[in-house]
């Protein structure tokens, strides 16, 4: 492992949760919005926890 990644710079654990909402505009259209956050244990300098990651995804889909 030490040859490929630094144990002090790698997170030991990650916990994630997500939530999403869908809106069906009509029979052929869909709009979705998802939010996700991940909390880490370890992975930062001096043994601290790495900063959390947050993401927001949006999608509009049309079917013909």
Protein Blocks (a to p, Z undefined) as FASTA:
>chain_A
ZZmocfklpcfbdcdddddddddfblmbccdddddddddeehiehhiacddddddddddd
ddZZ
